[in-house]
Amino acid sequence: MTTTREYPSMAPNVDLTRWPAMAPPRPAPVRAAIARALLARVAHRTGVTVVLPNGSRLGPTSGPVLTVRDPRAFLARLGRHGNIGFGEAYMAGDWEADDLVGVLEPIARNVATLVPSRLQRLRRFYDPRLPATEDNNRRGARRNIARHYDLSNDLFATFLDETMTYSSALFTGSVDEPLAVAQRRKIDRLLDLASVGNGTRLLEIGTGWGELAIRAARRGARVTTLTLSSEQADFAARRASDAGVAANVEIRRQDYRDADGTYDAIVSVEMVEAVGEKWWPTYFRTLDQRLAPGGAIGLQAILMPHDRMLASRSSWSWINKYVFPGGIIMSERAIEDTLAAHTTLRVADRLHFGASYAETLRRWRETFVGAAERVAALGFDETFRRMWTMYLAYSEAGFRAGYLDVGQFLIRR
């Protein structure tokens, strides 16, 4: 069993009285009043019913129900910290929902209109900015990756399927299809997209727990795969050995910026989200530099609408603070614009399958919630479990609402 590591905002066994982010915030009457008005606006615009401890309700009487347990703490967090406060309030138990995705989905669908336009113009004054410490330079990238992916292999094993694949599967529409089957379909499609076969020199950026590298090696490819996660590197090496393909898989604990050589094909699955806007040109130039003439790139990326990306790209969100430090989701236009401005590469083909990600996340979330005792036995307390549940539900809601999407892209010169 791996040992869980403690990080400032993601530590297991956190005592709420000693964790400032979870301690009840100081009252701020004006901000709390604004937060209550905003909460009422959210309820009416989204159809979510907000139930207060005294039995009063905001919004419709028949919508998904958000039950406020501690209105003073909830409104104080919301008023002081916006979306970060909303997530922290759930972590602290200030509010609850029997159908968490049902509450979050209409919020995600209407997110662009929930804050009045006159307040949107003031966003830069009250939204926390991305901390300089989360910049994805070489040192920062290692730190950011460790805070998420090095928490514990055993933690991820509580909710991932047997392939240990931590990205969207590709479903055919059958509700009974095993998740592992849909994950392997996604991987095989990406390998086919990049024409990976016997003798292919393949570079993978973002190893994960090794499933893609193993499947490529079984095709006869010679795989070089890069990761910054020590936990994932060790785990993937053991899996490659167990699968009998270790001779064809070289696992490097290496930054993508330090990759060398040229390759017939490059694949990267949901790693670009960890690159950071400042480093997008460097990332795509690296792909360009490492791709041999006539080669192909298979890229899988989470996407968001371009206007929402522009509106939120400088903000520090709850997801950044607690789940993916330094992360930012690209728009499809941002991918194409960065390629055009900084490389000789262009998108040649694409497939969108956001509904598959919603289903993937639903299965992860339900499995994780059902594994609460196993997660607790690993040393992760109730606050962490609520945080992780919120993260999975929040993400699922984004895909169900169409606020988020995922795509596979064939990229060539």
URGIBEL-V48376 format. One line per field, one symbol per residue. psi: psi as a letter, one per 40 degrees, with the letter a starting at -180 (. if undefined). burial: 1 if it has 24 or more other ideal C-beta (glycine too) atoms within 12 Angstrom, else 0. Layout:
psi->???
burial->???
This chain:
psi->hihiihidefhifhhdeehddeihiiigdddddddddddddddddeehhhhideeiihaieeiihhhhdgddddddddddebdddddddddeediihdgddddddddddeddedhidddddededehiihideehfadddddddddddeedhddddedeiadefhfihihieeheehidddddddddddddddefhahehhhhhhgdaeeddddddddeeihhhhhiehdddddddddddddefeddehhhhgiideeiiiiidihihhfdddedhddeddddddddddehiheiihhhhiiiiiddddddedeihiddddddgheihhiiddddddddddeieiihdiihhfddddddddddddddddefddddddeehadddddddddddddddddddeediiiihhhhi.
burial->00011010111101000010110110000001011101110110111111110000011000111111001111111111111111111111111110011111111111100110000000000110010001010001111111111111111111111011111111100000001001111111111111110001111111111111111111101111111111111011101100001001111111111010001111111111111110111111011111110011111111111001100110111111111111111111011101100010111000101111111111111011101000100101101111111111111111111111111111110
